[in-house]
Amino acid sequence: MPSPRKLAAAVAVALLAPLLTATTAATATAASGPKDPAVPAIPQRYLDQPINWSVCAFDATIKRNYPQAPTTNCAKVNVPMDWAHPDAHPDIQVAISYSKATGTSKGLLTSNPGGPGGAGLNLTASLGVSKPQLFSDFDLFGFDPRGFGTSTPLRCLASAEDIAALPVTPDYKERTKLTHQVEVAEAKFYADACSATEFGQFVSSQQTVYDMDFLRALFKARQLNFIGYSYGTWLGGWYADTYPSKVGRFVLDSNMDWTHTQWDNVNFDPFSGQRRRDTQFFPWIARHADQISGLGSTPAQVTAKYNGIRASLTTLVKAGESSVRGDNLDGLIYSAIYNNTRFIRATLDVLVHDEFTKAPTASGKIELAQVDAAWARLSPELQKFDTLAALRTRYGVTPAPTASAVAATQVDTLRSIIADAKVSAARAKSGDELVNVGAISTTVRCNDTAWSKDTSFYLKEADRMAKKYDFFGYLNGVPMCAFWKYAPQDRKLDLTGSPRILIVQSEMDPATAYEGSLRTHNDTKNATRFVAIDDEGQHGQYILGNRSSCAEQIGDRYIFTGELPAKDQFCGTTPLPGDLSVYPVKGPVDGKSVHLPKSKTTGPKANPLLQQVMDTVAASTLR
């Protein structure tokens, strides 16, 4: 690793771009420091409750992919809505899964796929399919966090009249007075909807951490082992700070800046998303110009082509001839490039929209012909990384697709939720009929840390970022947290008393910026070891992608033996799909990699179960 002085200087320069340029109420609150909430006792009635186990619906799929897997059983358990006041509200339920170690157990291990709001009921067992030693060495449990998945759902409720009255803008990237009005109206709408029930204020990271420790106690485990990705690192950091004596082996992969605020984190996204697109995705398209028809053979040509397609989409929307939006295309690309293999899907998204702009349909929607024409513009060598069936499902041109296929392919954003809500509102029998617009995961962010209530600050910031980062700089307009009526249940994280845990981070991660992860490590050096992966941008590394045998071996050694490297490490990575070599990128790691001996194996086959879990989380990341 570079010297501490060089690291500090690099982080200071890198953070200068995305972070705030104005003092806000949120930063003023953060400066005074949040106070850690009290750790609640677990009422005995929750530990004594009967549990009705049954074989999980996904168990057959796990065994089909790994026949030696133990049976995974599922159940729902009661927990307090508010752990601080267990008798003040009705109980809620958390969905859990569990399998007993097939060998001598090292303890209890769970996981979280990210989000907030990512359903993780089958994630831990799916990790075992890729890493069978997990089945033999650990008792495994998975869970859907409170408010999401098959746990008691968060219901964001609004009247049909309020939904119908929401203004619309043809393109959020255009920073006009209309766009400002729309963003303020939508933010207030979501804040009101998600606080409409008493449960809304308790869908938070701290309450979920209490749930996690209750489950540890329910399974009579002395400590908890954990593998968390993305927002799962925030959850893992908060658990380690709340229950340091209960921390076993924690791998936190693709880290949020979990020692800082939720706003600090989302304000990284335009910068890190654009960096991934411009330094890796568009150059990759250009390198494969002989396998991708009509997008350009240089990064500059690809960028110009993309901007032209996007401008044509907005022109059609403004003319009332189309509902296919340019900002939706941005969202498709942003979420797809989380994963290296999904570069192919993101390329297909660009091609589909190019086909649409060349021949807009009478319906104003993307139809089967555009999807199939886009697929034909990709070489067979690249087609093998995806399927035409998945692409058709992504664009809703396949009759009766499965719910899981839709969740893993179709991107779910706050803006698409409003569009769907407007359809539901139009079917309502009266204006005061309540419509459930779903479980909006931003609720967790609002409940976790303090946010400024100054809407003008967010508008100015989005305007500034839109100019600076022309891909998705406008991503963070006015958040619903500006109108959130509940005080946050915050923490000041320093991991005092925690054993050392492992942080894994790729250099060009589009969703959790390297600089934020490194800053959290610097804040918690007493308790964290940092592994950086040079020239890599995939979101999710350990077990999920296995892009770096170096990082994989470090993670395995730690999870299965408890051994961590004596100092922070740099690792190398493997080529992008269709590439024969790793192409260097200019970034915060700058090529200073130290490789471990190469693995004697070629690595596990791609795990479709894990891919589906992470695709589903990526598809809902913008809500």
Secondary structure, 3 states (H helix, E strand, C coil): CCCHHHHHHHHHHHHHCCCCCCCCHHHHHHHHCCCCCCCCCCCHHHHCCCCCCEECCCHHHHHHHCCCCCCCEEEEEEECCCCCCCCCCCCEEEEEEEECCCCCCCCEEEEECCCCCCCECCHHHHHHHHCCHHHHHCEEEEECCCECCCCCECCCEEEHHHHHCCCCCCCCCCCCHHHHHHHHHHHHHHHHHHCCCHHHHHCCHHHHHHHHHHHHHHCCCCCEEEEEECHHHHHHHHHHHHCHHHEEEEEEECCCCCCCCHHHHHCCHHHHHHHHHHHHHHHHHHHCCCCECCCCCCHHHHHHHHHHHHHHHHHHHHCCCCCCCHHHHHHHHHHHCCCCCCHHHHHHHHHHHHHHHHCCCCCCCCCHHHHHHHHHCECHHHHCCCCHHHHHHHCCCCCCCCHHHHHHHCCCEHHHHHHHHHHHHHHCCCCCCEEECCCCCHHHHHHHCCCCCCHHHHHHHHHHHHHHCCCCCCCCCCCHHHHCCCCCCCCCCCCCCCCCEEEEEECCCCCCCHHHHHHHHHHCCCCEEEEEECCCCCCCCCCCCCCCHHHHHHHHHHHHHCCCCCCCEEECCCCCCCCCCCCCCCCCCCCCCCCCCCCCCCCCCCCHHHHHHHHHHHHCCEC
